Amino acid sequence: MNIAFFLTPKRETIYLTEDATMRQALEKMEHHRYSAVPIVDQAGRYIETMTEGDLLWKLKNTKDLTLKDTNKVKIKEVSKYMDVKPVLINAKVEDLVHLIINQNFVPVVDDNGVFIGIVKRSTIITYFSDLIVGNFDDKIAMKHLAYG
């Protein structure tokens, strides 16, 4: 099965550009109640993922950095402690299952590395849960499982 079936497209995804500040990241994460967000460059290519932990470690380890001053620090200056690898849009579900176990989402890119959306762990879990308890259209589910 192709992961496009599970894709939350970019237009429905919260992400940051690499020129955003720590303050913008904190506010966006707080507003949407996310613990991590993808970061893209000016051309829309996926770069990495920023987590709450990354921001907290930067605050803790930067002498004299206050919450007020986070509007002066670009997120590209913040070290990232998780290496969140993207998958290609033509990847199969099997290619992302091992990734989704340890993170809330997997970024999805096209052949040029352009960010096109995410696959959420909750979407994958819901899909397989529905298969197990029979709440899913069995014909569609079996077709996907049998023919991928």
Helices and strands as residue ranges (DSSP letters): G 3-6, E 8-9, G 10-12, E 16-17, H 22-32, E 36-40, E 46-51, H 52-61, G 67-72, G 75-77, E 87-88, H 93-100, E 105-109, E 115-120, H 121-133, H 138-147
